[in-house]
Amino acid sequence: MKREALFSYAREHFNAEPEYLWSNLPGYAVLRHHDGSKWFGIVMEVPGTKLGLNTEEKVDILDVKVRPEHIGSLRQKEGILPAYHMNKEHWISVLLSGPLSAQEIQQLLADSHALTS
């Protein structure tokens, strides 16, 4: 799934626009609840080696909040990694270019939106 498609989904379903909060990290975008408070997703462009991958190439990831009891089973799926720069007991990172379908990624984002409301 491309980040533009993810942002389009967030716009349509959650009235959320990506916010680029850090001028030194132009590839990082936060998705917040429409009232402007809590984050429910973060899209980041990260070197693969920072994620434990065997590549220096930058990859797009989405960090989402999940129920702690689901972390173990989700992390067994290819394309889901420990959260990058977030609490690893409550958040996961999803490779946007990984094997998960757009529908699976959208469902994870929807779950995160519900968990953070």
Jmol script that loads the backbone (N, CA, C; Angstrom):
load data "model"
ATOM      1  N   MET A   1       0.856  -1.176   0.000  1.00  0.00           N
ATOM      2  CA  MET A   1       0.000   0.000   0.000  1.00  0.00           C
ATOM      3  C   MET A   1       0.896   1.232   0.000  1.00  0.00           C
ATOM      4  N   LYS A   2       0.592   2.150  -0.846  1.00  0.00           N
ATOM      5  CA  LYS A   2       1.340   3.409  -0.914  1.00  0.00           C
ATOM      6  C   LYS A   2       0.828   4.366   0.161  1.00  0.00           C
ATOM      7  N   ARG A   3       1.716   5.219   0.641  1.00  0.00           N
ATOM      8  CA  ARG A   3       1.323   6.168   1.688  1.00  0.00           C
ATOM      9  C   ARG A   3       0.192   7.073   1.229  1.00  0.00           C
ATOM     10  N   GLU A   4       0.155   7.457  -0.058  1.00  0.00           N
ATOM     11  CA  GLU A   4      -0.914   8.322  -0.557  1.00  0.00           C
ATOM     12  C   GLU A   4      -2.276   7.628  -0.428  1.00  0.00           C
ATOM     13  N   ALA A   5      -2.321   6.321  -0.715  1.00  0.00           N
ATOM     14  CA  ALA A   5      -3.564   5.558  -0.579  1.00  0.00           C
ATOM     15  C   ALA A   5      -3.977   5.473   0.889  1.00  0.00           C
ATOM     16  N   LEU A   6      -3.013   5.302   1.768  1.00  0.00           N
ATOM     17  CA  LEU A   6      -3.304   5.261   3.204  1.00  0.00           C
ATOM     18  C   LEU A   6      -3.862   6.604   3.674  1.00  0.00           C
ATOM     19  N   PHE A   7      -3.241   7.697   3.229  1.00  0.00           N
ATOM     20  CA  PHE A   7      -3.714   9.027   3.615  1.00  0.00           C
ATOM     21  C   PHE A   7      -5.117   9.284   3.070  1.00  0.00           C
ATOM     22  N   SER A   8      -5.387   8.823   1.884  1.00  0.00           N
ATOM     23  CA  SER A   8      -6.712   8.968   1.298  1.00  0.00           C
ATOM     24  C   SER A   8      -7.755   8.219   2.137  1.00  0.00           C
ATOM     25  N   TYR A   9      -7.396   7.004   2.565  1.00  0.00           N
ATOM     26  CA  TYR A   9      -8.281   6.213   3.423  1.00  0.00           C
ATOM     27  C   TYR A   9      -8.534   6.943   4.754  1.00  0.00           C
ATOM     28  N   ALA A  10      -7.474   7.478   5.364  1.00  0.00           N
ATOM     29  CA  ALA A  10      -7.598   8.192   6.647  1.00  0.00           C
ATOM     30  C   ALA A  10      -8.464   9.441   6.485  1.00  0.00           C
ATOM     31  N   ARG A  11      -8.308  10.114   5.368  1.00  0.00           N
ATOM     32  CA  ARG A  11      -9.089  11.318   5.081  1.00  0.00           C
ATOM     33  C   ARG A  11     -10.574  10.962   4.956  1.00  0.00           C
ATOM     34  N   GLU A  12     -10.847   9.921   4.177  1.00  0.00           N
ATOM     35  CA  GLU A  12     -12.227   9.533   3.891  1.00  0.00           C
ATOM     36  C   GLU A  12     -12.946   8.947   5.103  1.00  0.00           C
ATOM     37  N   HIS A  13     -12.246   8.114   5.885  1.00  0.00           N
ATOM     38  CA  HIS A  13     -12.899   7.385   6.968  1.00  0.00           C
ATOM     39  C   HIS A  13     -12.789   8.052   8.340  1.00  0.00           C
ATOM     40  N   PHE A  14     -11.759   8.873   8.539  1.00  0.00           N
ATOM     41  CA  PHE A  14     -11.538   9.444   9.873  1.00  0.00           C
ATOM     42  C   PHE A  14     -11.399  10.963   9.871  1.00  0.00           C
ATOM     43  N   ASN A  15     -11.569  11.572   8.696  1.00  0.00           N
ATOM     44  CA  ASN A  15     -11.430  13.017   8.574  1.00  0.00           C
ATOM     45  C   ASN A  15     -10.069  13.473   9.111  1.00  0.00           C
ATOM     46  N   ALA A  16      -9.038  12.711   8.793  1.00  0.00           N
ATOM     47  CA  ALA A  16      -7.691  12.986   9.297  1.00  0.00           C
ATOM     48  C   ALA A  16      -6.744  13.305   8.143  1.00  0.00           C
ATOM     49  N   GLU A  17      -6.052  14.410   8.266  1.00  0.00           N
ATOM     50  CA  GLU A  17      -5.038  14.812   7.296  1.00  0.00           C
ATOM     51  C   GLU A  17      -3.657  14.508   7.873  1.00  0.00           C
ATOM     52  N   PRO A  18      -2.723  14.053   7.045  1.00  0.00           N
ATOM     53  CA  PRO A  18      -1.369  13.834   7.561  1.00  0.00           C
ATOM     54  C   PRO A  18      -0.751  15.170   7.988  1.00  0.00           C
ATOM     55  N   GLU A  19      -0.104  15.152   9.134  1.00  0.00           N
ATOM     56  CA  GLU A  19       0.581  16.342   9.638  1.00  0.00           C
ATOM     57  C   GLU A  19       2.074  16.063   9.661  1.00  0.00           C
ATOM     58  N   TYR A  20       2.827  16.952   9.041  1.00  0.00           N
ATOM     59  CA  TYR A  20       4.282  16.828   9.001  1.00  0.00           C
ATOM     60  C   TYR A  20       4.838  17.771  10.065  1.00  0.00           C
ATOM     61  N   LEU A  21       5.142  17.210  11.229  1.00  0.00           N
ATOM     62  CA  LEU A  21       5.477  18.019  12.398  1.00  0.00           C
ATOM     63  C   LEU A  21       6.952  18.383  12.510  1.00  0.00           C
ATOM     64  N   TRP A  22       7.810  17.655  11.838  1.00  0.00           N
ATOM     65  CA  TRP A  22       9.243  17.845  12.027  1.00  0.00           C
ATOM     66  C   TRP A  22       9.916  18.222  10.708  1.00  0.00           C
ATOM     67  N   SER A  23      10.445  19.425  10.638  1.00  0.00           N
ATOM     68  CA  SER A  23      11.077  19.879   9.392  1.00  0.00           C
ATOM     69  C   SER A  23      12.321  19.055   9.059  1.00  0.00           C
ATOM     70  N   ASN A  24      12.973  18.511  10.071  1.00  0.00           N
ATOM     71  CA  ASN A  24      14.167  17.690   9.823  1.00  0.00           C
ATOM     72  C   ASN A  24      13.818  16.248   9.446  1.00  0.00           C
ATOM     73  N   LEU A  25      12.534  15.880   9.506  1.00  0.00           N
ATOM     74  CA  LEU A  25      12.072  14.540   9.138  1.00  0.00           C
ATOM     75  C   LEU A  25      10.885  14.664   8.179  1.00  0.00           C
ATOM     76  N   PRO A  26      11.142  15.081   6.939  1.00  0.00           N
ATOM     77  CA  PRO A  26      10.040  15.335   6.008  1.00  0.00           C
ATOM     78  C   PRO A  26       9.266  14.084   5.596  1.00  0.00           C
ATOM     79  N   GLY A  27       9.801  12.895   5.863  1.00  0.00           N
ATOM     80  CA  GLY A  27       9.109  11.659   5.525  1.00  0.00           C
ATOM     81  C   GLY A  27       8.254  11.117   6.662  1.00  0.00           C
ATOM     82  N   TYR A  28       8.096  11.894   7.731  1.00  0.00           N
ATOM     83  CA  TYR A  28       7.317  11.463   8.889  1.00  0.00           C
ATOM     84  C   TYR A  28       6.001  12.245   8.932  1.00  0.00           C
ATOM     85  N   ALA A  29       4.876  11.521   8.962  1.00  0.00           N
ATOM     86  CA  ALA A  29       3.564  12.163   9.017  1.00  0.00           C
ATOM     87  C   ALA A  29       2.718  11.517  10.107  1.00  0.00           C
ATOM     88  N   VAL A  30       2.073  12.346  10.898  1.00  0.00           N
ATOM     89  CA  VAL A  30       1.216  11.896  11.997  1.00  0.00           C
ATOM     90  C   VAL A  30      -0.236  11.949  11.550  1.00  0.00           C
ATOM     91  N   LEU A  31      -1.008  10.947  11.945  1.00  0.00           N
ATOM     92  CA  LEU A  31      -2.452  10.953  11.746  1.00  0.00           C
ATOM     93  C   LEU A  31      -3.093  11.099  13.124  1.00  0.00           C
ATOM     94  N   ARG A  32      -3.905  12.141  13.279  1.00  0.00           N
ATOM     95  CA  ARG A  32      -4.558  12.419  14.559  1.00  0.00           C
ATOM     96  C   ARG A  32      -6.062  12.321  14.410  1.00  0.00           C
ATOM     97  N   HIS A  33      -6.713  12.144  15.545  1.00  0.00           N
ATOM     98  CA  HIS A  33      -8.166  12.239  15.572  1.00  0.00           C
ATOM     99  C   HIS A  33      -8.566  13.631  15.101  1.00  0.00           C
ATOM    100  N   HIS A  34      -9.733  13.747  14.468  1.00  0.00           N
ATOM    101  CA  HIS A  34     -10.136  15.005  13.853  1.00  0.00           C
ATOM    102  C   HIS A  34     -10.247  16.161  14.846  1.00  0.00           C
ATOM    103  N   ASP A  35     -10.352  15.858  16.147  1.00  0.00           N
ATOM    104  CA  ASP A  35     -10.382  16.945  17.133  1.00  0.00           C
ATOM    105  C   ASP A  35      -8.969  17.461  17.433  1.00  0.00           C
ATOM    106  N   GLY A  36      -7.971  16.855  16.776  1.00  0.00           N
ATOM    107  CA  GLY A  36      -6.610  17.365  16.861  1.00  0.00           C
ATOM    108  C   GLY A  36      -5.793  16.900  18.037  1.00  0.00           C
ATOM    109  N   SER A  37      -6.273  15.900  18.748  1.00  0.00           N
ATOM    110  CA  SER A  37      -5.515  15.501  19.929  1.00  0.00           C
ATOM    111  C   SER A  37      -4.685  14.244  19.688  1.00  0.00           C
ATOM    112  N   LYS A  38      -5.222  13.100  19.997  1.00  0.00           N
ATOM    113  CA  LYS A  38      -4.431  11.865  20.022  1.00  0.00           C
ATOM    114  C   LYS A  38      -4.055  11.363  18.634  1.00  0.00           C
ATOM    115  N   TRP A  39      -2.836  10.832  18.572  1.00  0.00           N
ATOM    116  CA  TRP A  39      -2.357  10.190  17.352  1.00  0.00           C
ATOM    117  C   TRP A  39      -2.961   8.797  17.263  1.00  0.00           C
ATOM    118  N   PHE A  40      -3.310   8.357  16.060  1.00  0.00           N
ATOM    119  CA  PHE A  40      -3.715   6.968  15.859  1.00  0.00           C
ATOM    120  C   PHE A  40      -2.851   6.278  14.813  1.00  0.00           C
ATOM    121  N   GLY A  41      -1.964   7.030  14.198  1.00  0.00           N
ATOM    122  CA  GLY A  41      -1.042   6.440  13.238  1.00  0.00           C
ATOM    123  C   GLY A  41       0.101   7.387  12.945  1.00  0.00           C
ATOM    124  N   ILE A  42       1.243   6.791  12.615  1.00  0.00           N
ATOM    125  CA  ILE A  42       2.410   7.572  12.221  1.00  0.00           C
ATOM    126  C   ILE A  42       3.036   6.857  11.027  1.00  0.00           C
ATOM    127  N   VAL A  43       3.208   7.589   9.942  1.00  0.00           N
ATOM    128  CA  VAL A  43       3.885   7.044   8.774  1.00  0.00           C
ATOM    129  C   VAL A  43       5.294   7.607   8.780  1.00  0.00           C
ATOM    130  N   MET A  44       6.271   6.706   8.659  1.00  0.00           N
ATOM    131  CA  MET A  44       7.670   7.115   8.710  1.00  0.00           C
ATOM    132  C   MET A  44       8.450   6.471   7.581  1.00  0.00           C
ATOM    133  N   GLU A  45       9.481   7.162   7.160  1.00  0.00           N
ATOM    134  CA  GLU A  45      10.419   6.663   6.166  1.00  0.00           C
ATOM    135  C   GLU A  45      11.720   6.363   6.915  1.00  0.00           C
ATOM    136  N   VAL A  46      12.023   5.062   7.081  1.00  0.00           N
ATOM    137  CA  VAL A  46      13.101   4.639   7.975  1.00  0.00           C
ATOM    138  C   VAL A  46      14.070   3.715   7.233  1.00  0.00           C
ATOM    139  N   PRO A  47      15.389   3.866   7.461  1.00  0.00           N
ATOM    140  CA  PRO A  47      16.326   2.901   6.878  1.00  0.00           C
ATOM    141  C   PRO A  47      16.010   1.492   7.392  1.00  0.00           C
ATOM    142  N   GLY A  48      16.004   0.540   6.499  1.00  0.00           N
ATOM    143  CA  GLY A  48      15.657  -0.832   6.856  1.00  0.00           C
ATOM    144  C   GLY A  48      16.465  -1.388   8.019  1.00  0.00           C
ATOM    145  N   THR A  49      17.736  -1.011   8.107  1.00  0.00           N
ATOM    146  CA  THR A  49      18.580  -1.539   9.182  1.00  0.00           C
ATOM    147  C   THR A  49      18.078  -1.122  10.565  1.00  0.00           C
ATOM    148  N   LYS A  50      17.401   0.025  10.665  1.00  0.00           N
ATOM    149  CA  LYS A  50      16.843   0.473  11.957  1.00  0.00           C
ATOM    150  C   LYS A  50      15.689  -0.417  12.403  1.00  0.00           C
ATOM    151  N   LEU A  51      15.149  -1.193  11.452  1.00  0.00           N
ATOM    152  CA  LEU A  51      14.030  -2.079  11.742  1.00  0.00           C
ATOM    153  C   LEU A  51      14.459  -3.539  11.835  1.00  0.00           C
ATOM    154  N   GLY A  52      15.766  -3.783  11.709  1.00  0.00           N
ATOM    155  CA  GLY A  52      16.264  -5.156  11.732  1.00  0.00           C
ATOM    156  C   GLY A  52      16.246  -5.824  10.366  1.00  0.00           C
ATOM    157  N   LEU A  53      16.025  -5.041   9.314  1.00  0.00           N
ATOM    158  CA  LEU A  53      16.018  -5.584   7.959  1.00  0.00           C
ATOM    159  C   LEU A  53      17.427  -5.533   7.375  1.00  0.00           C
ATOM    160  N   ASN A  54      17.665  -6.311   6.354  1.00  0.00           N
ATOM    161  CA  ASN A  54      18.998  -6.380   5.740  1.00  0.00           C
ATOM    162  C   ASN A  54      19.134  -5.405   4.579  1.00  0.00           C
ATOM    163  N   THR A  55      18.719  -4.163   4.785  1.00  0.00           N
ATOM    164  CA  THR A  55      18.854  -3.158   3.734  1.00  0.00           C
ATOM    165  C   THR A  55      19.027  -1.775   4.342  1.00  0.00           C
ATOM    166  N   GLU A  56      19.855  -0.984   3.681  1.00  0.00           N
ATOM    167  CA  GLU A  56      20.014   0.423   4.073  1.00  0.00           C
ATOM    168  C   GLU A  56      18.937   1.286   3.438  1.00  0.00           C
ATOM    169  N   GLU A  57      18.240   0.736   2.427  1.00  0.00           N
ATOM    170  CA  GLU A  57      17.190   1.476   1.749  1.00  0.00           C
ATOM    171  C   GLU A  57      16.124   1.923   2.730  1.00  0.00           C
ATOM    172  N   LYS A  58      15.578   3.113   2.492  1.00  0.00           N
ATOM    173  CA  LYS A  58      14.491   3.589   3.346  1.00  0.00           C
ATOM    174  C   LYS A  58      13.200   2.897   2.941  1.00  0.00           C
ATOM    175  N   VAL A  59      12.417   2.530   3.956  1.00  0.00           N
ATOM    176  CA  VAL A  59      11.126   1.889   3.730  1.00  0.00           C
ATOM    177  C   VAL A  59      10.055   2.691   4.459  1.00  0.00           C
ATOM    178  N   ASP A  60       8.850   2.699   3.900  1.00  0.00           N
ATOM    179  CA  ASP A  60       7.724   3.351   4.558  1.00  0.00           C
ATOM    180  C   ASP A  60       7.087   2.377   5.525  1.00  0.00           C
ATOM    181  N   ILE A  61       6.882   2.842   6.751  1.00  0.00           N
ATOM    182  CA  ILE A  61       6.188   2.038   7.757  1.00  0.00           C
ATOM    183  C   ILE A  61       5.039   2.851   8.337  1.00  0.00           C
ATOM    184  N   LEU A  62       4.090   2.135   8.882  1.00  0.00           N
ATOM    185  CA  LEU A  62       2.974   2.731   9.605  1.00  0.00           C
ATOM    186  C   LEU A  62       2.998   2.174  11.012  1.00  0.00           C
ATOM    187  N   ASP A  63       3.073   3.045  12.008  1.00  0.00           N
ATOM    188  CA  ASP A  63       2.947   2.624  13.400  1.00  0.00           C
ATOM    189  C   ASP A  63       1.493   2.792  13.817  1.00  0.00           C
ATOM    190  N   VAL A  64       0.929   1.724  14.390  1.00  0.00           N
ATOM    191  CA  VAL A  64      -0.446   1.748  14.871  1.00  0.00           C
ATOM    192  C   VAL A  64      -0.518   1.119  16.256  1.00  0.00           C
ATOM    193  N   LYS A  65      -1.506   1.551  17.007  1.00  0.00           N
ATOM    194  CA  LYS A  65      -1.735   0.985  18.340  1.00  0.00           C
ATOM    195  C   LYS A  65      -2.600  -0.264  18.195  1.00  0.00           C
ATOM    196  N   VAL A  66      -2.251  -1.299  18.962  1.00  0.00           N
ATOM    197  CA  VAL A  66      -3.029  -2.541  18.972  1.00  0.00           C
ATOM    198  C   VAL A  66      -3.217  -2.983  20.420  1.00  0.00           C
ATOM    199  N   ARG A  67      -4.148  -3.873  20.611  1.00  0.00           N
ATOM    200  CA  ARG A  67      -4.364  -4.422  21.963  1.00  0.00           C
ATOM    201  C   ARG A  67      -3.125  -5.238  22.359  1.00  0.00           C
ATOM    202  N   PRO A  68      -2.640  -5.059  23.589  1.00  0.00           N
ATOM    203  CA  PRO A  68      -1.437  -5.786  24.014  1.00  0.00           C
ATOM    204  C   PRO A  68      -1.549  -7.301  23.844  1.00  0.00           C
ATOM    205  N   GLU A  69      -2.750  -7.842  24.021  1.00  0.00           N
ATOM    206  CA  GLU A  69      -2.909  -9.289  23.900  1.00  0.00           C
ATOM    207  C   GLU A  69      -2.804  -9.764  22.443  1.00  0.00           C
ATOM    208  N   HIS A  70      -2.815  -8.838  21.482  1.00  0.00           N
ATOM    209  CA  HIS A  70      -2.689  -9.211  20.069  1.00  0.00           C
ATOM    210  C   HIS A  70      -1.272  -9.023  19.527  1.00  0.00           C
ATOM    211  N   ILE A  71      -0.409  -8.373  20.298  1.00  0.00           N
ATOM    212  CA  ILE A  71       0.953  -8.070  19.828  1.00  0.00           C
ATOM    213  C   ILE A  71       1.678  -9.336  19.373  1.00  0.00           C
ATOM    214  N   GLY A  72       1.679 -10.379  20.193  1.00  0.00           N
ATOM    215  CA  GLY A  72       2.424 -11.598  19.878  1.00  0.00           C
ATOM    216  C   GLY A  72       1.995 -12.238  18.576  1.00  0.00           C
ATOM    217  N   SER A  73       0.700 -12.415  18.378  1.00  0.00           N
ATOM    218  CA  SER A  73       0.232 -13.055  17.151  1.00  0.00           C
ATOM    219  C   SER A  73       0.438 -12.155  15.940  1.00  0.00           C
ATOM    220  N   LEU A  74       0.262 -10.859  16.097  1.00  0.00           N
ATOM    221  CA  LEU A  74       0.489  -9.948  14.973  1.00  0.00           C
ATOM    222  C   LEU A  74       1.956  -9.937  14.563  1.00  0.00           C
ATOM    223  N   ARG A  75       2.848  -9.942  15.548  1.00  0.00           N
ATOM    224  CA  ARG A  75       4.282  -9.887  15.240  1.00  0.00           C
ATOM    225  C   ARG A  75       4.775 -11.143  14.533  1.00  0.00           C
ATOM    226  N   GLN A  76       4.003 -12.214  14.545  1.00  0.00           N
ATOM    227  CA  GLN A  76       4.389 -13.424  13.824  1.00  0.00           C
ATOM    228  C   GLN A  76       4.095 -13.306  12.336  1.00  0.00           C
ATOM    229  N   LYS A  77       3.292 -12.313  11.952  1.00  0.00           N
ATOM    230  CA  LYS A  77       2.966 -12.108  10.542  1.00  0.00           C
ATOM    231  C   LYS A  77       4.125 -11.411   9.845  1.00  0.00           C
ATOM    232  N   GLU A  78       4.399 -11.844   8.634  1.00  0.00           N
ATOM    233  CA  GLU A  78       5.422 -11.187   7.830  1.00  0.00           C
ATOM    234  C   GLU A  78       4.943  -9.769   7.509  1.00  0.00           C
ATOM    235  N   GLY A  79       5.834  -8.809   7.655  1.00  0.00           N
ATOM    236  CA  GLY A  79       5.485  -7.421   7.369  1.00  0.00           C
ATOM    237  C   GLY A  79       5.088  -6.625   8.598  1.00  0.00           C
ATOM    238  N   ILE A  80       5.020  -7.288   9.758  1.00  0.00           N
ATOM    239  CA  ILE A  80       4.724  -6.595  11.014  1.00  0.00           C
ATOM    240  C   ILE A  80       5.931  -6.730  11.928  1.00  0.00           C
ATOM    241  N   LEU A  81       6.379  -5.595  12.441  1.00  0.00           N
ATOM    242  CA  LEU A  81       7.609  -5.520  13.234  1.00  0.00           C
ATOM    243  C   LEU A  81       7.339  -4.849  14.571  1.00  0.00           C
ATOM    244  N   PRO A  82       8.301  -4.962  15.507  1.00  0.00           N
ATOM    245  CA  PRO A  82       8.170  -4.192  16.750  1.00  0.00           C
ATOM    246  C   PRO A  82       8.063  -2.702  16.413  1.00  0.00           C
ATOM    247  N   ALA A  83       7.325  -1.983  17.179  1.00  0.00           N
ATOM    248  CA  ALA A  83       7.108  -0.557  16.913  1.00  0.00           C
ATOM    249  C   ALA A  83       8.428   0.202  16.894  1.00  0.00           C
ATOM    250  N   TYR A  84       8.565   1.057  15.913  1.00  0.00           N
ATOM    251  CA  TYR A  84       9.725   1.930  15.806  1.00  0.00           C
ATOM    252  C   TYR A  84       9.396   3.239  16.521  1.00  0.00           C
ATOM    253  N   HIS A  85      10.151   3.547  17.551  1.00  0.00           N
ATOM    254  CA  HIS A  85      10.011   4.788  18.326  1.00  0.00           C
ATOM    255  C   HIS A  85       8.680   4.923  19.057  1.00  0.00           C
ATOM    256  N   MET A  86       8.026   3.799  19.346  1.00  0.00           N
ATOM    257  CA  MET A  86       6.792   3.840  20.127  1.00  0.00           C
ATOM    258  C   MET A  86       6.853   2.707  21.150  1.00  0.00           C
ATOM    259  N   ASN A  87       5.926   2.708  22.086  1.00  0.00           N
ATOM    260  CA  ASN A  87       5.847   1.676  23.109  1.00  0.00           C
ATOM    261  C   ASN A  87       5.572   0.319  22.448  1.00  0.00           C
ATOM    262  N   LYS A  88       6.509  -0.601  22.575  1.00  0.00           N
ATOM    263  CA  LYS A  88       6.413  -1.898  21.900  1.00  0.00           C
ATOM    264  C   LYS A  88       5.369  -2.830  22.513  1.00  0.00           C
ATOM    265  N   GLU A  89       4.835  -2.476  23.671  1.00  0.00           N
ATOM    266  CA  GLU A  89       3.774  -3.278  24.278  1.00  0.00           C
ATOM    267  C   GLU A  89       2.396  -2.916  23.722  1.00  0.00           C
ATOM    268  N   HIS A  90       2.309  -1.760  23.073  1.00  0.00           N
ATOM    269  CA  HIS A  90       1.007  -1.278  22.605  1.00  0.00           C
ATOM    270  C   HIS A  90       0.986  -0.907  21.126  1.00  0.00           C
ATOM    271  N   TRP A  91       2.141  -0.801  20.492  1.00  0.00           N
ATOM    272  CA  TRP A  91       2.220  -0.346  19.108  1.00  0.00           C
ATOM    273  C   TRP A  91       3.030  -1.339  18.273  1.00  0.00           C
ATOM    274  N   ILE A  92       2.729  -1.379  16.977  1.00  0.00           N
ATOM    275  CA  ILE A  92       3.493  -2.182  16.025  1.00  0.00           C
ATOM    276  C   ILE A  92       3.838  -1.303  14.822  1.00  0.00           C
ATOM    277  N   SER A  93       4.832  -1.742  14.065  1.00  0.00           N
ATOM    278  CA  SER A  93       5.160  -1.112  12.791  1.00  0.00           C
ATOM    279  C   SER A  93       4.757  -2.062  11.676  1.00  0.00           C
ATOM    280  N   VAL A  94       4.143  -1.511  10.651  1.00  0.00           N
ATOM    281  CA  VAL A  94       3.698  -2.287   9.501  1.00  0.00           C
ATOM    282  C   VAL A  94       4.453  -1.783   8.276  1.00  0.00           C
ATOM    283  N   LEU A  95       5.089  -2.697   7.543  1.00  0.00           N
ATOM    284  CA  LEU A  95       5.756  -2.322   6.302  1.00  0.00           C
ATOM    285  C   LEU A  95       4.685  -2.041   5.251  1.00  0.00           C
ATOM    286  N   LEU A  96       4.629  -0.815   4.762  1.00  0.00           N
ATOM    287  CA  LEU A  96       3.602  -0.480   3.782  1.00  0.00           C
ATOM    288  C   LEU A  96       3.836  -1.207   2.457  1.00  0.00           C
ATOM    289  N   SER A  97       5.083  -1.530   2.166  1.00  0.00           N
ATOM    290  CA  SER A  97       5.388  -2.256   0.927  1.00  0.00           C
ATOM    291  C   SER A  97       5.478  -3.765   1.167  1.00  0.00           C
ATOM    292  N   GLY A  98       5.051  -4.198   2.338  1.00  0.00           N
ATOM    293  CA  GLY A  98       5.147  -5.606   2.704  1.00  0.00           C
ATOM    294  C   GLY A  98       4.001  -6.445   2.168  1.00  0.00           C
ATOM    295  N   PRO A  99       3.894  -7.656   2.687  1.00  0.00           N
ATOM    296  CA  PRO A  99       2.917  -8.612   2.154  1.00  0.00           C
ATOM    297  C   PRO A  99       1.472  -8.396   2.613  1.00  0.00           C
ATOM    298  N   LEU A 100       1.235  -7.509   3.584  1.00  0.00           N
ATOM    299  CA  LEU A 100      -0.142  -7.295   4.033  1.00  0.00           C
ATOM    300  C   LEU A 100      -0.950  -6.593   2.946  1.00  0.00           C
ATOM    301  N   SER A 101      -2.205  -6.981   2.828  1.00  0.00           N
ATOM    302  CA  SER A 101      -3.084  -6.352   1.846  1.00  0.00           C
ATOM    303  C   SER A 101      -3.484  -4.963   2.327  1.00  0.00           C
ATOM    304  N   ALA A 102      -3.977  -4.158   1.394  1.00  0.00           N
ATOM    305  CA  ALA A 102      -4.468  -2.830   1.747  1.00  0.00           C
ATOM    306  C   ALA A 102      -5.579  -2.947   2.782  1.00  0.00           C
ATOM    307  N   GLN A 103      -6.436  -3.956   2.638  1.00  0.00           N
ATOM    308  CA  GLN A 103      -7.544  -4.133   3.580  1.00  0.00           C
ATOM    309  C   GLN A 103      -7.024  -4.454   4.985  1.00  0.00           C
ATOM    310  N   GLU A 104      -5.980  -5.271   5.086  1.00  0.00           N
ATOM    311  CA  GLU A 104      -5.415  -5.596   6.400  1.00  0.00           C
ATOM    312  C   GLU A 104      -4.817  -4.351   7.050  1.00  0.00           C
ATOM    313  N   ILE A 105      -4.117  -3.556   6.263  1.00  0.00           N
ATOM    314  CA  ILE A 105      -3.513  -2.331   6.787  1.00  0.00           C
ATOM    315  C   ILE A 105      -4.602  -1.340   7.204  1.00  0.00           C
ATOM    316  N   GLN A 106      -5.627  -1.213   6.391  1.00  0.00           N
ATOM    317  CA  GLN A 106      -6.737  -0.322   6.730  1.00  0.00           C
ATOM    318  C   GLN A 106      -7.429  -0.768   8.012  1.00  0.00           C
ATOM    319  N   GLN A 107      -7.583  -2.065   8.199  1.00  0.00           N
ATOM    320  CA  GLN A 107      -8.217  -2.573   9.420  1.00  0.00           C
ATOM    321  C   GLN A 107      -7.357  -2.277  10.641  1.00  0.00           C
ATOM    322  N   LEU A 108      -6.038  -2.423  10.520  1.00  0.00           N
ATOM    323  CA  LEU A 108      -5.149  -2.093  11.630  1.00  0.00           C
ATOM    324  C   LEU A 108      -5.251  -0.610  11.972  1.00  0.00           C
ATOM    325  N   LEU A 109      -5.341   0.244  10.942  1.00  0.00           N
ATOM    326  CA  LEU A 109      -5.473   1.682  11.182  1.00  0.00           C
ATOM    327  C   LEU A 109      -6.818   1.986  11.848  1.00  0.00           C
ATOM    328  N   ALA A 110      -7.878   1.335  11.391  1.00  0.00           N
ATOM    329  CA  ALA A 110      -9.200   1.530  11.997  1.00  0.00           C
ATOM    330  C   ALA A 110      -9.214   1.073  13.454  1.00  0.00           C
ATOM    331  N   ASP A 111      -8.572  -0.059  13.733  1.00  0.00           N
ATOM    332  CA  ASP A 111      -8.485  -0.546  15.116  1.00  0.00           C
ATOM    333  C   ASP A 111      -7.719   0.453  15.986  1.00  0.00           C
ATOM    334  N   SER A 112      -6.626   0.984  15.447  1.00  0.00           N
ATOM    335  CA  SER A 112      -5.830   1.961  16.186  1.00  0.00           C
ATOM    336  C   SER A 112      -6.655   3.212  16.462  1.00  0.00           C
ATOM    337  N   HIS A 113      -7.422   3.643  15.479  1.00  0.00           N
ATOM    338  CA  HIS A 113      -8.283   4.817  15.652  1.00  0.00           C
ATOM    339  C   HIS A 113      -9.264   4.570  16.804  1.00  0.00           C
ATOM    340  N   ALA A 114      -9.869   3.383  16.829  1.00  0.00           N
ATOM    341  CA  ALA A 114     -10.829   3.053  17.889  1.00  0.00           C
ATOM    342  C   ALA A 114     -10.144   2.979  19.260  1.00  0.00           C
ATOM    343  N   LEU A 115      -8.954   2.396  19.302  1.00  0.00           N
ATOM    344  CA  LEU A 115      -8.249   2.232  20.581  1.00  0.00           C
ATOM    345  C   LEU A 115      -7.759   3.560  21.155  1.00  0.00           C
ATOM    346  N   THR A 116      -7.550   4.544  20.315  1.00  0.00           N
ATOM    347  CA  THR A 116      -7.013   5.819  20.793  1.00  0.00           C
ATOM    348  C   THR A 116      -8.076   6.892  20.988  1.00  0.00           C
ATOM    349  N   SER A 117      -9.370   6.529  20.780  1.00  0.00           N
ATOM    350  CA  SER A 117     -10.408   7.559  20.959  1.00  0.00           C
ATOM    351  C   SER A 117     -10.737   7.769  22.412  1.00  0.00           C
TER     352      SER A 117
END
end "model"
wireframe off; spacefill off
backbone 0.3
color backbone group
